[in-house]
Amino acid sequence: MKHIVLLLTLCLFVSKSFSQEKKSLNIERATIAPKIDGILNDIAWENAELAENFIQYNPDVGVAEKDYQKSIVRVTYDDDAIYFGAYLYDHPDEIMKQFQSRDNFGINDFFGVIINPNNDSQNDTEFYVFPTGNQADAISSPNIGQDFGWNAVWESSVKIVEDGWIVEMKIPYSALRFSNKKEHVWGLQFRRQFRTNRSQYSWNPIDPSVGRTSLYHGELKGLKDIQPPVRLMLYPYASTVISKKGDNDIEDEYNIGLDLKYGITENFTLDATLIPDFSQVGFDNVQLNLGPFEQQFSEQRQFFTEGVDLFTKGNLFYSRRIGNAPTGNPTLKEDEIVTDYPNKVQTINAFKISGRTENGLGVGVFNAITEKTFATIKDTITNLSSKQVVEPLANYNIFVIDQQFNGNSSISLINTNVTRNGHFRDANVTAVLLDYANKNNTIGVEAAVKHSFLNLEEGNQNGFNTELEIGKISGNYQYSFEYELADEYYDINDLGINFRNNYSNFSADFSYRIFEPVGNLIGFNYNIWANYRMLYNPNTYTGKNIGGRLYFQNKNLLAYGGSINYEVGKQYDYFEARTEGRYFIYENWVNSSTWISSNYNKTFAYDINLGFGTMFEDDRDMFNFNFRLSPRVRFNDRFTLIYSIDFNNSNGGRGYIQDLNNEIIFGQRDRTTLVNSLTANYNFNVLHALSLTFRNYWSVVDYNNQLYTLENDGRLSTEDGYTLEDISDPNVNFNTWNLDFGYSWQFAPGSTVTALYRNSLFDYSNASRDTYFDSVNNLFDQPIDHNFSLRVVYFIDYNNVKNIFKKKNS
C-alpha cells in the first residue's frame, strides 16, 4: 500500500504543459430575439461574427471542408437565452435524414453545439439537431462520457434549401448551469457529421489521438450582464392503467403525480419525483439463468437514468435495487405455504441534488424511500391467511464529493447507505477514487479504495476493495496494467451490484488504432489482453486467460472483425459449487467469434455474428456454437424495421444442480436457446410516432441421466452412481413472449402523451425435448397478460409563466 500511495503522489506532481491555440468567437447582444423558424433573415444575425472554417477530425484529421459543404454559424443572446443560426451547405440529395425519437441519431447528418459554461474542459452540455428537425441532448464528462438520459427543453427549427440546410436554435439559460457574474467566457464547440461517409468536422480543431474531445473547445466571449434564471420546472402527470392478468378480472388504476426540477443555486439542481409512476417502463430481457450470479438488467425509469453522472462514480450504484424484489424471506411454520410473494417494492418518492461549482467541486445527494411490503402466508390446515413483512420501510442514500483539477482529472469521495426498519440488514459503502491524467494527456492513473459495512442480525461485517490502473492513454499505441483486490467480506449489493468478491487479480492490455485512413480502411484497431486471477484468502491461484480482438471499417462503411479468448490450463471455479471453499475445475476453454456489419445508410443492411467455443480437456466433449442475424430495412425516412434472430447451441456443458446427502451434485447438459426480436418505428413527423417492440425467448436444457459428485479436489466423479431418478427433474423448457406497441405525441415543448398496449406470456416446464414449435404451442395455451396504459405529462417552466403575467400587466 505504501508503494501505491507513493506512486499516486508522484503522478500528481509529474505533469507537462499541454496547450493549444483556441479559436474564439465574440458574441453581440440582440435587441430583438431571432424567430426560430429556420430562416436567417432576422436583424440579430446581420452583424453577428461568423464561426467558420471547420476542420475534419474523423476519419481523417486536419482536412478542410469541401467548398460545397461549408458550415457558417452565427451566435447571439439576450436576457433569456442564447441563439444559434447555422447555414450548412451541401447538395440536398446528399443530406441524409431519418425521422427518429428524441436522442436517437439514426441515419442522419447532424449539427451539434457543445457549451461549457465553466470552461473547464470537463463538463459539457450538448445539443444536436438533425435535418428532420429531431433533437438530441446530453451532458458529458470524463467519467460517464455522453449521458443522453438527460433531457432539457429547448427550441430548434430546420429548413432544407437548394444548397444545404439551415438550423436555428434557442437554448434557454434554464437548460444551462453557470455562475452569476458580470462577464462570462464559455467553452464552445460546433460539430457536424456527414452521414454518407461518416466524416465529422469541428469548428475548433480536434486531435483524437490525444485526450478527450472536450479538451479542444474554442471560447465564446462577450457574454455580459446575464443572470441565471429561476430554474423551476414542473412536470405534472396523470396516468391510467387497465390490465387483465390471465383469467383474472380486469383491473384499473389511476395515478396523478409530479416531477420537478428546481435550481437551488446557479449551479445546483434539485430533481424530485413525488408519487412515482413507472407503469410504462419496458419489459426486461429475462433469460434462463443457470449460473451462480444474478442477471443484471438495464435501468429504464427516466428519473434513475437522467443526471446521475456523479452518483455512478466508483460503480457503487445499481439503481434497479430501488423498487426491486423484496430482500426478506418469510418464516414458515409447519403446514404453512407462501401464496403471494410480491416481485417488486413500491417506491414512495425520490430526489437528487447535484451540481458543480465554477472551481470544479461537484456535490451530489441522492435519496429514495420504498414502502413496507408483505408476503401472504396460508395455513394449509385452517386455511387462514396472514401477512409477513419481507421488505420494511427502507431508505436509500448516496452522497458524493468530486473535485476536478488539471482540466482532465478528478478525486472523489462517495458514500452509499441503505437503512431498513426492524431487524433487516443495513448497509454502508464508502470509496475514495482518483482519475488522473498528466497535462500532456499521455499517462493515466485510476485508483480506488472502497470499504463496505453490513449491520446484520448475527453481527457486523466489514469488507474492502482496492483498484489501481496505470497506462498510456494517447497515441496509436496504448497500454495499461491493472491490479484489483477484494476480501471475502466485500459486499456492495444492497445499492450496488458486485457478482463476486475474494479476488486478487492482475491484468494487462495493449492496443493499437489508426486515426487517419490507411488505404481503403478508415477504421482499424486491435487489442490484446492477459489476466491472472487469484483468491485473496487463501492466497491461491484460480485461473488465467489471454485474448485479442480486431476491428476494421472500410470506406464503403462495411465494418467487420473478430475476437478470441483462451483460458489457459486448469481453471478453479469457486462459485459454481455454491458452497464456500469448494471449487470446480475445468481446463483449456477457448471461444472465438467473428462479425460483419454492413452500411446502415442503405435501404437494406445487416449484422451477422458467428462464434464457437470448445474445451481441450480429457474426458470432455464440449462444443458451443452461436449465430446471430439481424437484417434491417429502412423503407423510407419515416419507417424502419429491424429483425433479429439469435441461436445458441451448447453440448457437453457441466454445472451445479443441487445438494444431495451432503454431496454437491453436478450434471452434464445440452442447451439450446433461440431468441426472436422485432423493432419497428414509424414517425409521422417530429411530434408523432408509433413504435413496436417484440421479443420471444426460448431456452431448453436437457441433462444426461448419469450425474456427478463434486470431489474435494475439484474433479467430478460418477462413483456414487447418482442418476436423474435420485433428484427432482432438472430439465427445463423456458419460454417468454413480450410485445409493446406504443404511440407518442409531443403536443407542446416538453409535454407528451404516450399510449401503450402490451401483452406477455410465460411458460416453464420440464419438457426439455420439445421442439421450438411445440414449445410455442404450449406457450399460447398459457393465460396471457394484457395491459393498456395512457400517460400525459405537461411541462411548466416558471419563467414562461412569469413572462405571461408580465405581459398582461404591461
C-alpha positions in Angstrom: 0.0 0.0 0.0 2.9 2.4 0.7 4.2 1.9 -2.8 0.8 2.7 -4.2 0.5 5.9 -2.2 4.0 7.0 -3.3 3.2 6.2 -7.0 0.0 8.2 -6.9 1.8 11.1 -5.2 4.4 11.2 -7.9 1.8 11.1 -10.6 0.1 14.1 -9.2 3.2 16.2 -9.5 4.8 14.8 -12.7 2.9 16.7 -15.4 4.0 18.6 -18.5 2.3 21.5 -20.2 -0.4 20.9 -22.7 -1.5 23.8 -24.7 -3.3 24.6 -28.0 -4.2 27.8 -29.6 -8.0 28.1 -29.3 -10.4 29.8 -31.7 -12.6 32.5 -30.1 -16.0 33.9 -31.1 -17.2 37.3 -29.9 -20.9 37.5 -29.3 -23.2 40.6 -29.5 -26.4 41.1 -27.6 -29.6 41.0 -29.7 -32.0 43.9 -29.3 -34.8 41.7 -30.9 -34.5 38.0 -30.4 -34.4 36.0 -33.7 -37.5 34.0 -34.6 -36.8 30.2 -34.5 -38.1 29.4 -38.0 -35.1 28.1 -39.9 -34.8 31.4 -41.9 -31.7 33.5 -41.1 -33.3 36.9 -42.0 -33.5 38.3 -38.5 -31.8 41.5 -37.7 -30.0 39.8 -34.9 -27.9 37.8 -37.4 -26.8 40.8 -39.5 -23.8 41.8 -37.5 -23.0 38.5 -35.8 -19.4 37.3 -36.0 -19.1 34.1 -38.1 -17.8 30.8 -36.9 -16.4 29.0 -40.0 -13.5 27.1 -41.5 -14.5 23.8 -39.9 -11.7 21.0 -39.8 -12.2 17.3 -40.1 -11.3 15.1 -37.2 -12.8 11.8 -38.2 -11.9 9.6 -40.0 -9.1 11.9 -41.3 -7.5 14.6 -39.2 -6.9 18.2 -40.4 -8.8 18.1 -43.7 -10.6 21.3 -44.6 -14.2 21.5 -45.7 -15.2 21.0 -49.3 -16.4 24.2 -50.9 -19.9 23.0 -51.3 -20.1 21.7 -47.7 -19.0 24.7 -45.8 -20.5 25.4 -42.3 -21.2 29.0 -41.2 -22.5 29.6 -37.7 -23.8 32.8 -36.0 -24.5 33.3 -32.3 -26.4 35.9 -30.3 -28.0 36.2 -27.0 -30.5 38.2 -24.8 -31.7 38.1 -21.2 -33.5 34.8 -21.7 -31.4 32.5 -24.0 -28.5 32.0 -26.3 -29.3 31.6 -30.0 -27.5 29.8 -32.8 -28.0 30.1 -36.5 -26.1 27.7 -38.8 -26.1 27.6 -42.6 -24.9 24.1 -43.5 -24.0 24.0 -47.2 -24.5 20.7 -49.0 -26.1 19.1 -52.1 -29.7 18.4 -51.0 -29.6 14.8 -52.4 -26.6 14.1 -50.2 -28.3 15.2 -47.0 -29.2 12.0 -45.1 -32.2 12.1 -42.8 -34.4 9.7 -40.9 -37.1 10.6 -38.5 -36.4 9.2 -35.1 -37.3 9.5 -31.5 -35.5 12.0 -29.3 -31.8 11.3 -28.7 -31.8 8.7 -31.4 -29.2 9.7 -34.1 -30.4 7.1 -36.6 -29.3 7.6 -40.2 -28.8 11.3 -40.0 -26.5 14.1 -40.7 -26.3 16.3 -37.6 -25.2 19.7 -36.4 -24.1 20.0 -32.7 -23.5 22.8 -30.3 -21.4 21.9 -27.3 -21.3 24.5 -24.4 -19.2 24.5 -21.3 -20.2 27.5 -19.1 -17.4 26.8 -16.6 -14.8 26.5 -19.5 -13.2 23.7 -17.5 -12.8 21.1 -20.4 -14.7 18.5 -18.4 -18.4 19.3 -18.0 -20.2 19.9 -21.3 -23.8 20.4 -22.3 -24.5 19.1 -25.8 -27.4 19.9 -28.2 -27.8 18.2 -31.6 -30.3 18.9 -34.4 -30.9 16.6 -37.4 -32.2 17.5 -40.9 -35.6 16.1 -39.9 -35.9 18.6 -37.0 -35.4 15.9 -34.4 -33.4 16.8 -31.3 -30.8 15.1 -29.1 -29.1 16.5 -26.0 -26.7 15.2 -23.4 -24.4 16.1 -20.5 -20.9 14.9 -20.9 -18.0 14.4 -18.5 -14.9 12.2 -18.4 -16.3 9.6 -16.1 -19.6 9.0 -17.8 -19.0 10.0 -21.4 -22.2 11.3 -23.1 -25.3 10.9 -21.0 -28.3 11.1 -23.4 -30.7 10.2 -20.5 -30.5 13.9 -19.6 -33.2 16.0 -21.3 -33.7 19.8 -21.5 -36.5 21.8 -23.1 -35.2 24.0 -25.9 -36.3 25.1 -29.4 -35.0 24.4 -32.8 -36.1 24.7 -36.4 -34.8 23.3 -39.7 -35.2 24.1 -43.3 -33.7 22.2 -46.3 -32.8 24.7 -49.0 -31.4 24.3 -52.5 -27.8 24.5 -51.4 -27.9 22.8 -48.0 -29.9 23.1 -44.7 -30.4 25.7 -42.1 -30.6 25.3 -38.4 -31.8 27.8 -35.8 -31.7 27.0 -32.1 -32.8 28.8 -28.9 -31.2 27.4 -25.7 -32.8 29.0 -22.6 -30.5 29.7 -19.7 -32.6 27.4 -17.6 -31.1 24.5 -19.6 -27.6 25.5 -18.6 -25.7 25.9 -15.3 -23.5 29.0 -14.8 -22.4 31.4 -12.2 -23.8 34.9 -11.7 -21.1 37.3 -12.7 -20.5 40.4 -14.9 -18.8 38.8 -17.9 -18.5 35.2 -19.0 -16.1 33.2 -21.1 -17.7 29.9 -22.1 -16.1 26.9 -23.7 -17.7 26.4 -27.2 -17.5 23.8 -29.9 -19.5 23.1 -33.1 -19.6 19.7 -34.7 -21.1 18.5 -38.0 -21.5 15.0 -39.4 -21.9 13.9 -43.0 -23.6 10.6 -42.7 -22.8 9.5 -46.3 -19.2 8.8 -45.4 -19.4 9.3 -41.5 -16.9 12.2 -41.7 -17.1 14.6 -38.8 -15.9 18.2 -38.6 -15.4 20.7 -35.8 -15.0 24.4 -35.6 -12.0 24.3 -33.2 -9.6 21.6 -34.5 -9.6 18.3 -32.6 -6.7 15.8 -32.3 -8.5 12.5 -31.4 -5.2 10.7 -30.7 -4.5 12.9 -27.6 -7.0 13.4 -24.8 -10.8 13.7 -24.9 -12.6 16.0 -27.4 -13.7 18.3 -24.6 -10.1 19.5 -24.3 -10.4 21.1 -27.8 -13.1 23.6 -27.3 -12.9 27.2 -28.5 -14.1 30.1 -26.5 -17.2 32.2 -26.6 -16.5 35.8 -25.4 -18.6 38.9 -24.9 -21.5 37.5 -22.7 -22.3 40.3 -20.3 -25.0 41.1 -17.8 -26.9 37.8 -18.0 -28.3 36.3 -14.8 -29.1 32.7 -14.2 -32.9 32.4 -14.2 -35.0 30.8 -11.5 -34.8 27.2 -12.6 -38.1 25.8 -11.6 -39.7 23.3 -13.9 -42.7 21.3 -13.1 -43.8 18.0 -14.8 -47.3 17.2 -13.5 -48.6 13.9 -14.9 -51.8 11.8 -15.0 -51.9 8.1 -15.9 -54.3 5.2 -16.1 -53.5 1.5 -16.4 -56.1 -1.1 -17.4 -54.8 -4.7 -17.0 -56.0 -8.2 -17.3 -53.7 -10.9 -15.9 -54.5 -14.3 -17.2 -58.0 -15.4 -16.3 -58.4 -12.7 -13.6 -60.9 -9.9 -13.8 -59.9 -6.6 -15.5 -58.3 -4.2 -13.1 -57.9 -0.4 -13.5 -55.6 2.0 -11.7 -55.4 5.8 -11.9 -52.4 8.0 -10.8 -51.5 11.6 -10.6 -48.2 13.0 -9.5 -45.5 15.5 -10.1 -41.8 15.6 -11.1 -39.9 18.8 -10.6 -36.6 20.4 -11.2 -35.5 23.4 -9.1 -32.3 25.4 -9.2 -31.3 25.7 -5.6 -28.3 27.9 -6.7 -26.9 28.8 -10.1 -25.0 25.5 -10.2 -27.0 23.1 -8.1 -30.3 21.5 -9.0 -32.9 19.5 -7.1 -34.7 16.8 -9.1 -37.6 15.1 -7.3 -40.4 12.6 -8.2 -43.4 12.7 -6.0 -45.7 9.7 -6.2 -43.6 8.0 -8.9 -45.3 6.3 -11.8 -43.4 3.6 -13.6 -46.3 2.0 -15.3 -44.9 2.4 -18.8 -41.4 1.1 -18.1 -40.5 -1.6 -20.8 -40.0 -5.3 -20.3 -36.7 -6.7 -19.0 -34.9 -9.1 -21.4 -35.3 -12.0 -19.0 -33.1 -15.1 -19.6 -32.9 -18.6 -18.2 -30.1 -18.2 -15.7 -28.2 -21.4 -14.7 -25.2 -19.6 -13.2 -24.3 -18.7 -9.7 -24.8 -14.9 -10.2 -27.9 -12.8 -10.6 -28.9 -11.4 -14.0 -28.3 -7.7 -14.4 -31.0 -5.5 -16.1 -30.7 -2.1 -17.6 -32.4 0.8 -16.0 -35.5 2.1 -17.9 -37.0 4.5 -15.4 -36.2 8.1 -16.6 -35.7 9.5 -13.1 -32.9 7.0 -12.4 -31.2 7.4 -15.8 -31.2 11.2 -16.1 -28.5 13.3 -14.4 -26.9 10.6 -12.4 -23.3 11.1 -13.5 -22.0 11.9 -10.1 -23.8 9.0 -8.4 -22.4 6.4 -10.8 -18.8 7.1 -9.8 -17.0 4.0 -8.5 -19.7 1.7 -9.8 -21.4 1.6 -6.5 -24.9 2.5 -7.7 -27.2 -0.1 -9.4 -30.5 1.8 -9.4 -32.5 -1.4 -10.0 -32.0 -2.2 -6.3 -34.6 0.5 -5.6 -38.0 -0.9 -6.1 -36.6 -4.4 -6.9 -37.9 -7.6 -5.3 -38.0 -7.8 -1.5 -34.9 -8.9 0.3 -36.5 -10.9 3.1 -37.8 -14.5 3.2 -41.0 -15.4 5.2 -40.6 -17.6 8.3 -42.9 -20.6 7.8 -44.3 -22.9 10.4 -45.2 -26.5 9.7 -48.2 -26.7 7.3 -47.7 -23.1 6.1 -47.1 -22.1 2.5 -46.5 -18.8 0.7 -49.5 -17.9 -1.5 -48.3 -14.4 -2.6 -44.8 -13.1 -2.7 -44.5 -9.7 -4.4 -42.0 -9.3 -7.2 -41.3 -5.6 -6.6 -41.4 -3.0 -3.9 -43.2 0.3 -4.4 -41.1 3.5 -4.5 -42.7 6.2 -2.4 -40.6 9.1 -3.6 -37.1 10.0 -4.6 -34.9 13.1 -5.1 -31.4 14.1 -6.1 -29.4 17.3 -5.6 -26.4 17.7 -7.8 -24.2 20.3 -9.4 -20.7 21.7 -9.7 -19.1 25.0 -8.7 -17.1 27.1 -11.1 -14.0 25.8 -9.3 -14.8 22.2 -10.3 -16.2 21.0 -7.0 -19.1 18.6 -7.7 -21.6 17.6 -4.9 -24.4 15.1 -5.2 -27.1 13.9 -2.8 -29.5 11.1 -3.8 -32.3 9.7 -1.7 -35.2 7.3 -2.3 -37.7 5.7 0.1 -39.6 2.4 -0.6 -42.6 1.2 1.3 -43.1 -1.7 3.7 -44.0 -4.8 1.7 -45.8 -8.0 2.8 -46.0 -11.6 1.6 -49.1 -13.7 2.2 -48.9 -16.9 4.2 -51.6 -19.6 4.3 -52.1 -22.3 6.9 -53.0 -25.4 4.9 -54.9 -26.9 7.8 -57.0 -24.0 8.9 -57.0 -22.2 5.5 -56.3 -18.9 7.4 -54.0 -16.4 5.7 -51.6 -13.9 7.4 -49.1 -11.3 6.3 -45.4 -11.2 6.9 -43.0 -8.3 6.2 -40.5 -9.3 3.6 -39.2 -5.7 3.0 -39.6 -3.0 5.6 -39.7 0.7 5.0 -36.3 1.4 3.5 -34.2 4.5 2.8 -31.6 4.6 0.0 -29.0 7.4 0.1 -25.9 8.4 -1.8 -23.5 11.3 -1.1 -20.7 12.3 -3.5 -18.0 14.9 -3.4 -15.9 15.2 -6.6 -13.1 17.7 -7.1 -11.8 18.2 -10.7 -8.4 19.6 -11.4 -5.9 20.0 -14.3 -8.7 20.1 -16.8 -8.6 16.3 -17.1 -8.5 14.8 -13.6 -10.6 14.3 -10.5 -10.6 13.0 -7.0 -13.8 11.8 -5.4 -15.4 10.6 -2.2 -18.6 8.6 -2.4 -20.8 7.1 0.3 -23.9 4.8 -0.3 -26.2 3.8 2.5 -29.3 1.6 2.9 -31.2 1.7 6.1 -34.1 -0.6 6.8 -36.5 -0.6 9.7 -36.7 -3.5 12.1 -34.4 -6.5 12.1 -33.4 -6.3 8.5 -29.9 -5.7 7.3 -28.4 -2.2 6.9 -25.5 -1.4 4.6 -22.9 1.3 4.1 -20.2 1.6 1.5 -17.5 4.3 1.3 -15.0 4.9 -1.5 -12.2 7.2 -2.4 -11.4 7.5 -6.1 -8.7 9.0 -8.2 -8.9 9.6 -12.0 -5.6 11.3 -13.0 -4.0 12.3 -16.4 -0.9 14.3 -16.8 -1.0 17.7 -18.6 0.2 16.0 -21.8 -2.7 13.5 -21.6 -0.2 10.7 -22.2 -0.2 8.9 -18.9 -3.4 8.0 -16.9 -3.9 6.6 -13.5 -7.1 5.3 -12.0 -7.2 4.2 -8.3 -9.8 3.3 -5.8 -10.1 2.3 -2.2 -13.5 1.0 -1.0 -14.9 -0.2 2.3 -18.2 -2.0 2.9 -20.1 -2.4 6.2 -23.1 -4.6 6.9 -25.2 -4.4 10.0 -26.6 -7.9 10.3 -28.6 -9.7 13.0 -25.7 -12.0 13.6 -23.2 -9.2 13.8 -21.3 -6.6 11.8 -19.4 -7.4 8.6 -16.6 -5.2 7.2 -15.0 -5.7 3.7 -12.6 -3.8 1.5 -11.6 -3.4 -2.2 -8.7 -1.6 -3.9 -8.0 -1.0 -7.6 -5.1 0.5 -9.4 -4.6 1.0 -13.1 -1.8 2.8 -14.9 -1.3 3.2 -18.6 -0.5 5.2 -21.7 -3.7 6.9 -22.9 -2.8 8.7 -26.1 -1.3 7.9 -29.5 -1.7 5.0 -31.8 -0.2 2.6 -29.3 -1.8 2.4 -25.8 -1.4 0.0 -22.9 -2.4 -0.4 -19.3 -1.7 -2.5 -16.3 -4.2 -3.1 -13.6 -4.4 -4.7 -10.1 -7.6 -5.2 -8.2 -8.3 -6.9 -4.8 -11.3 -7.6 -2.7 -11.6 -9.6 0.5 -14.2 -12.3 1.1 -16.5 -9.8 3.0 -16.6 -7.0 0.5 -20.3 -6.6 -0.3 -22.0 -3.6 -2.1 -25.1 -5.4 -3.3 -27.7 -3.5 -1.2 -27.4 -0.5 -3.5 -24.7 -1.6 -6.0 -24.0 -4.8 -7.9 -21.0 -7.0 -7.4 -21.0 -10.5 -8.7 -18.1 -11.8 -6.7 -15.6 -10.9 -4.0 -12.5 -12.6 -2.6 -10.1 -12.0 -5.5 -6.6 -10.7 -6.2 -6.3 -10.1 -10.0 -3.7 -8.8 -12.3 -4.3 -7.7 -15.9 -2.5 -6.1 -18.8 -3.9 -4.7 -22.1 -2.2 -3.4 -25.2 -3.9 -1.8 -28.2 -3.2 -0.1 -31.5 -5.6 2.1 -33.6 -5.4 4.4 -36.6 -6.6 8.0 -36.5 -6.3 8.6 -40.2 -7.3 6.4 -43.2 -4.8 3.8 -44.4 -5.5 2.6 -47.9 -9.2 1.5 -48.1 -9.5 1.5 -44.3 -11.0 4.4 -42.4 -11.0 2.5 -39.1 -8.7 -0.2 -37.7 -7.8 -1.2 -34.2 -6.7 -4.3 -32.3 -6.1 -5.0 -28.7 -4.7 -8.0 -26.8 -5.1 -8.8 -23.1 -3.9 -11.1 -20.4 -5.4 -11.8 -16.9 -4.0 -13.7 -13.9 -6.5 -14.4 -11.2 -6.2 -15.5 -7.6 -8.2 -15.7 -4.4 -7.4 -13.1 -1.8 -8.0 -15.6 1.1 -6.5 -18.1 0.9 -3.8 -16.6 -1.4 -4.2 -19.2 -4.2 -4.3 -19.4 -8.0 -7.7 -19.7 -9.7 -7.0 -19.1 -13.4 -5.6 -17.1 -16.3 -6.6 -16.2 -19.8 -5.2 -14.4 -22.9 -7.1 -13.0 -25.8 -7.3 -10.5 -28.6 -9.7 -8.5 -30.8 -9.6 -7.0 -34.3 -11.8 -4.3 -35.8 -11.9 -3.0 -39.4 -14.1 -0.4 -41.3 -13.6 0.4 -44.9 -14.5 3.4 -47.0 -17.8 1.7 -48.0 -18.7 1.7 -44.3 -18.5 -2.0 -44.1 -17.3 -3.0 -40.6 -16.0 -6.4 -39.6 -13.8 -8.1 -37.1 -13.3 -10.9 -34.7 -12.0 -12.0 -31.3 -10.5 -15.0 -29.5 -10.1 -15.8 -25.8 -8.2 -18.7 -24.3 -8.4 -19.8 -20.6 -5.0 -21.5 -20.3 -4.7 -24.7 -18.3 -6.7 -25.5 -15.2 -9.4 -23.0 -14.1 -10.6 -23.2 -10.4 -14.2 -22.0 -10.3 -15.1 -21.2 -6.6 -18.6 -20.1 -7.4 -20.3 -22.8 -9.5 -20.3 -25.2 -6.5 -22.5 -22.7 -4.5 -20.6 -23.8 -1.3 -18.0 -21.7 0.5 -14.5 -23.1 -0.1 -15.4 -25.6 -2.7 -14.3 -25.3 -6.3 -14.9 -27.0 -9.7 -12.0 -27.5 -12.2 -12.3 -27.2 -15.9 -9.4 -26.9 -18.4 -8.4 -25.0 -21.6 -11.6 -23.3 -22.6 -11.4 -21.5 -26.0 -14.0 -19.3 -27.5 -13.9 -17.2 -30.7 -16.2 -15.1 -32.7 -16.4 -13.1 -35.9 -18.8 -10.5 -37.1 -19.7 -8.2 -40.0 -21.9 -5.1 -40.1 -23.0 -3.5 -43.4 -23.6 0.1 -44.3 -26.7 1.3 -42.4 -27.1 4.2 -44.9 -28.5 1.8 -47.4 -32.1 0.7 -47.7 -31.2 -2.8 -46.6 -28.5 -3.6 -44.1 -27.5 -6.4 -41.8 -25.4 -7.6 -38.9 -24.0 -11.1 -38.7 -22.2 -12.7 -35.7 -20.8 -16.2 -35.7 -19.0 -17.8 -32.7 -17.9 -21.1 -31.2 -16.3 -22.4 -28.1 -14.7 -25.7 -27.1 -12.7 -27.3 -24.3 -9.4 -29.2 -24.5 -9.8 -31.5 -21.5 -9.6 -35.2 -21.1 -13.0 -36.9 -20.9 -14.8 -33.8 -22.1 -16.6 -33.4 -25.3 -17.9 -29.9 -25.2 -18.8 -27.6 -28.1 -20.7 -24.3 -28.2 -22.0 -22.7 -31.4 -23.8 -19.4 -31.6 -25.2 -17.4 -34.5 -26.9 -14.0 -34.9 -28.5 -12.5 -37.9 -30.1 -9.0 -37.8 -31.4 -7.6 -41.1 -32.8 -4.1 -41.1 -34.9 -2.3 -43.7 -35.2 1.5 -44.0 -38.3 1.7 -46.1 -38.2 5.5 -46.2 -37.2 8.4 -44.0 -40.1 7.6 -41.6 -40.3 3.8 -41.4 -37.6 1.4 -40.1 -37.9 -2.3 -39.4 -35.2 -4.4 -37.6 -35.5 -8.1 -37.1 -33.0 -10.3 -35.1 -32.6 -14.0 -34.6 -30.1 -15.3 -32.1 -29.3 -19.0 -31.9 -27.0 -20.7 -29.3 -26.4 -24.4 -29.0 -24.1 -25.8 -26.3 -23.4 -29.5 -25.9 -21.5 -31.1 -23.1 -21.6 -28.3 -20.6 -21.4 -29.2 -16.9 -22.8 -27.3 -13.9 -24.3 -27.4 -10.5 -27.8 -29.0 -10.0 -28.4 -29.3 -6.2 -27.0 -30.6 -2.9 -28.0 -34.2 -2.0 -27.0 -36.2 1.1 -24.3 -33.7 1.9 -22.9 -34.0 -1.6 -22.7 -31.4 -4.4 -24.4 -32.8 -7.5 -23.4 -31.7 -11.0 -24.9 -32.7 -14.3 -23.8 -32.7 -17.9 -26.3 -30.8 -20.1 -27.1 -29.8 -23.6 -28.7 -26.4 -24.0 -30.4 -24.7 -27.0 -31.5 -21.1 -26.9 -33.4 -19.2 -29.7 -34.4 -15.5 -29.4 -36.5 -13.8 -32.0 -37.0 -10.0 -31.7 -38.5 -7.3 -33.8 -38.3 -3.5 -33.6 -40.3 -1.2 -35.8 -40.6 2.6 -35.8 -42.9 4.8 -37.8 -42.6 8.6 -37.4 -45.4 10.7 -38.9 -43.3 13.7 -38.2 -41.1 15.1 -35.3 -44.1 15.2 -32.9 -46.0 11.9 -33.7 -44.6 8.4 -33.7 -45.5 4.7 -33.5 -43.2 2.1 -32.1 -43.3 -1.7 -31.8 -41.1 -4.0 -29.8 -41.4 -7.8 -29.7 -39.3 -10.5 -28.1 -39.7 -14.2 -27.8 -37.0 -16.0 -25.8 -36.9 -19.8 -25.7 -34.3 -22.0 -24.0 -34.2 -25.7 -23.2 -31.8 -27.6 -21.1 -31.6 -31.4 -21.2 -29.4 -33.3 -18.7 -27.7 -36.7 -19.2 -29.1 -39.4 -16.9 -25.7 -40.0 -15.3 -24.9 -37.4 -12.6 -21.6 -36.4 -11.0 -20.5 -35.8 -7.4 -18.1 -32.9 -6.9 -15.0 -34.2 -5.1 -12.8 -32.2 -2.7 -10.1 -31.9 -5.3 -12.5 -30.1 -7.7 -13.0 -33.0 -10.0 -16.2 -34.8 -10.9 -16.9 -38.4 -10.1 -19.6 -40.9 -11.0 -18.7 -43.5 -8.3 -21.7 -42.7 -6.2 -23.9 -43.7 -9.1 -26.5 -40.9 -8.9 -28.9 -40.5 -11.7 -31.8 -38.2 -12.6 -34.1 -40.6 -10.7 -32.4 -39.6 -7.5 -33.3 -35.9 -7.7 -36.2 -33.7 -8.8 -36.3 -33.2 -12.6 -33.7 -30.5 -13.5 -34.6 -30.4 -17.2 -36.0 -27.1 -18.3 -38.2 -25.6 -21.1 -38.3 -21.9 -20.6 -40.3 -19.7 -22.9 -41.3 -16.0 -22.7 -43.2 -13.6 -25.0 -43.3 -9.8 -24.7 -44.9 -7.3 -27.0 -45.1 -3.5 -26.7 -47.0 -1.3 -29.1 -47.0 2.5 -28.4 -48.0 5.9 -29.7 -46.4 9.1 -28.6 -47.3 12.7 -29.2 -45.4 15.8 -28.2 -48.2 18.3 -28.0 -46.1 21.1 -26.6 -42.4 21.6 -25.7 -41.5 19.1 -23.0 -45.1 17.8 -22.9 -46.2 14.4 -24.1 -49.0 11.9 -24.4 -48.0 8.2 -24.5 -50.4 5.4 -25.1 -49.0 1.9 -24.7 -50.5 -1.6 -25.3 -48.5 -4.6 -24.1 -49.0 -8.3 -23.6 -46.9 -11.1 -22.2 -46.8 -14.9 -21.9 -44.6 -17.2 -19.8 -44.2 -20.9 -19.7 -41.9 -23.0 -17.6 -41.8 -26.8 -17.7 -39.5 -29.9 -17.7 -40.3 -30.7 -21.4 -36.7 -30.2 -22.5 -37.1 -32.3 -25.6 -40.0 -30.4 -27.1 -39.2 -28.7 -30.4 -39.4 -24.9 -30.7 -42.8 -25.0 -32.3 -44.2 -27.5 -29.7 -43.0 -25.1 -27.1 -44.7 -22.1 -28.7 -47.9 -24.0 -29.0 -47.7 -24.8 -25.2 -46.9 -21.1 -24.6 -50.1 -20.0 -26.2 -52.0 -22.4 -24.0 -50.9 -20.3 -21.0 -53.0 -17.3 -19.8 -52.0 -14.1 -21.4 -51.5 -10.8 -19.6 -52.9 -7.7 -21.3 -52.0 -4.1 -20.3 -53.1 -0.8 -21.6 -51.7 2.5 -20.2 -52.2 6.2 -21.0 -49.9 8.8 -19.6 -50.0 12.6 -20.0 -47.1 14.8 -18.9 -47.3 18.6 -19.1 -44.2 20.8 -18.9 -44.4 24.0 -16.9 -41.5 26.5 -16.9 -41.8 29.1 -14.1 -40.0 31.7 -16.3 -42.6 31.3 -19.1 -45.5 31.7 -16.6 -43.8 34.7 -15.1 -43.3 36.3 -18.5 -47.0 35.8 -19.3 -48.0 37.7 -16.2 -45.5 40.4 -17.0 -47.0 40.9 -20.5 -50.6 41.0 -19.1 -49.6 43.6 -16.5 -47.9 45.7 -19.3 
